[in-house]
Amino acid sequence: MDPGVDNDQGLGGRRRWQLAALLSAPMLWLGVAYLGALAVLLVSAFWTVNGFTGEVVREFSLQNFRTIATEEVYRNVTLRSVGVAVAVTVICVVLALPMAFYMAKVASPRTRGWLVIAILTPLWASYLVKAYAWRVLLANDGPLDSVIGTPGYGLVAVVIVLTYLWLPYMILPIYAGLERLPDSLLEASADLGARGGRTFRGVVLPILIPSIFAGSIFTFSLSLGDYITVQIVGGKSQLIGNLVYANVGAANNLPFAAAIACVPVIIMVVYLTAVRRSGALEEL
Amino acid sequence: MSTHAIALSGLRKSFGPVEAVAGIDLEIADGEFFSMLGPSGSGKTTVLRMIAGFELPTAGTVSLSGRDVTKLPPYERDVNTVFQDYALFPHLNVIENVEYGLKVRKVARKERRTRAEAALDAVRLGHLKDRRPGAMSGGQRQRVALARALVNRPKVLLLDEPLGALDLKLREQMQVELKQIQRDVGITFVFVTHDQDEALTMSDRVAVFDAGRIAQVGTPEEVYDHPATSFVAGFVGTSNLLSGAAAEQLLGRAGTFSVRPEKITMTAGEPANGVVAEVIYAGPVTRFVVDLDAGARMVVVEQNRRTGTKSLSEMRGKRVRLTWQDEHVIEIGVNHAP
């Protein structure tokens, strides 16, 4: 066999060792640290805590899941969390589409460069600082209140702040998708008689669907798992993350916290499976 | 009002400091197959884009069938375009692509389908109507693009180097098909190309573009046999330019003259007037580059009727005699056409 064409199919012994050496560290990380932690989460979700001693009982039990499924408070918190994640995602799409379109198709290369910087820069600032900045903004008698009024601390504030935090993750994939969309497609649509809105609905949006889904994976999952923003600007409202936090800390019921943590994981798996069909995972 | 399908008057377009189109006046008749020929950067595509409405002229007007459309957007002009990269919608299948224009214009579903299928049959793609453009060859995509434009029955069809990406065989086949389709539908075709063969083969008239201006407009014969400038002579076909001292010595006249390579006879006879500098074998023909003693370099094309490659290579360095008939000497810039 010609060594020059020895590639994927015919890995020689030496090359196989090289490949193994190259991949061992990441595979170890993925296997132990990443999937291992998930496995521990999953297993401990089926354990319980002894009510008297507070010790973890390592026996298989569906008690935690039964509690989550039957008690109304958990159902409400789950629905509220999903609602917030959906709202954040939808608002992000609505804001990101025109922004990304302007960047990719209208702005001069110079302006485009500045806009990319403007979108990326907030990602370098600490999450906490940004959330507290919004707490100040949204406060009664705060800067926002004196100009247009403030919704006050609560779910609306949570949605606003989460949208602010995750918007770049929606703009960037849509921007990348639009960059790949040839201008000639827009011209062809106009040439065939379509006005701007029609071209957007008939050509741009369908082609961008995978990019939008790709962005939504970030905005949806990051919103679903968040528990800090809601503590800072959420007033009394609670999301899934807060329940996990409360059960790990105050209640000291790690198995129940693990069981609650499984809820967003399951929602995300369902979501990813649905989204995979659109080809969005290739866009990441 | 004029009955011209397209009338351009004083058309100019600048991109920043660059003047891509530097003043064009042109009238294209109804039903004409009109080619815009020129090297890249000569402004021919920009003119096409101004006719389609993708670019706004810096100055001048564009009229379609006597109506001034200079400021109208593309979707309000009765023209359709076949793009260089075809610009088929990747998320739609073939028939949906072809139907797009009809759907936008709210043609009823049934009529839409019938017309789209007829258009696809006309380009012999009726059997591939459910295919996605991504799964088609360049030639097939090109024909879908053609059907998508023609199905709207525009007054004018604009074609922007539509055959550029095809291989030679397919290109020659499509040249014949395009010409045939144009004759069948009887609408005006404006065809942009940098390929002189394409322009000469298909067109009723050709405009040769040079640096944002039209150097010459005429039938293929006029442009080829009576080039208005030395640029046209050089761009359309190979030209052998004779000027200055060489022209005086060989033709006894002052001026710039051109003799087409196929019009020159090369013999071994005396008195020799040049030496063969290069021999280029090209299958059916051989090109000889001959340096004339008078100080000009001429290209001679000979049919390979008898000659073999061996005897051809021996010609290099030989002294030869070039002769041509006086009627084949074209004086550049003088129109001999009746």
Chai-1 contact restraints between the chains, C-beta under 6 A:
chainA,res_idxA,chainB,res_idxB,connection_type,confidence,min_distance_angstrom,max_distance_angstrom,comment,restraint_id
A,S184,B,F83,contact,1.0,0.0,6.0,A-B,restraint_1
A,S184,B,D85,contact,1.0,0.0,6.0,A-B,restraint_2
A,S184,B,A87,contact,1.0,0.0,6.0,A-B,restraint_3
A,L185,B,A87,contact,1.0,0.0,6.0,A-B,restraint_4
A,E187,B,F54,contact,1.0,0.0,6.0,A-B,restraint_5
A,A188,B,A87,contact,1.0,0.0,6.0,A-B,restraint_6
A,A190,B,P74,contact,1.0,0.0,6.0,A-B,restraint_7
A,A190,B,Y75,contact,1.0,0.0,6.0,A-B,restraint_8
A,D191,B,P74,contact,1.0,0.0,6.0,A-B,restraint_9
A,D191,B,N80,contact,1.0,0.0,6.0,A-B,restraint_10
A,D191,B,T81,contact,1.0,0.0,6.0,A-B,restraint_11
A,L192,B,Y100,contact,1.0,0.0,6.0,A-B,restraint_12
A,L192,B,G101,contact,1.0,0.0,6.0,A-B,restraint_13
A,L192,B,V104,contact,1.0,0.0,6.0,A-B,restraint_14
A,G193,B,Y75,contact,1.0,0.0,6.0,A-B,restraint_15
A,G193,B,G101,contact,1.0,0.0,6.0,A-B,restraint_16
A,G193,B,V104,contact,1.0,0.0,6.0,A-B,restraint_17
A,G193,B,R105,contact,1.0,0.0,6.0,A-B,restraint_18
A,A194,B,Y75,contact,1.0,0.0,6.0,A-B,restraint_19
A,A194,B,V104,contact,1.0,0.0,6.0,A-B,restraint_20
A,R195,B,Y75,contact,1.0,0.0,6.0,A-B,restraint_21
A,R198,B,V104,contact,1.0,0.0,6.0,A-B,restraint_22
A,V203,B,F89,contact,1.0,0.0,6.0,A-B,restraint_23
A,P206,B,H91,contact,1.0,0.0,6.0,A-B,restraint_24
A,I207,B,H91,contact,1.0,0.0,6.0,A-B,restraint_25
